[in-house]
Amino acid sequence: MNTAELNANPYKNWTPQEVRALVRAQKITGQTSGMCAGYAQANLCVLPKEYA
């Protein structure tokens, strides 16, 4: 097995809907970067005003 195969993301060609379903089901629990090629990823943290 070469380095490219070890670093290959099996979710690269999945849709965001498919990946989100796996995350909700806790089948994906780690980093999600590199998944869903062609889509942008963003993270959002919502805090009460007193902590912002």
Secondary structure by P-SEA (a helix, b strand, c coil): cccccccccccccccaaaaaaaaaacccccccccccccbbbbbbbbbccccc
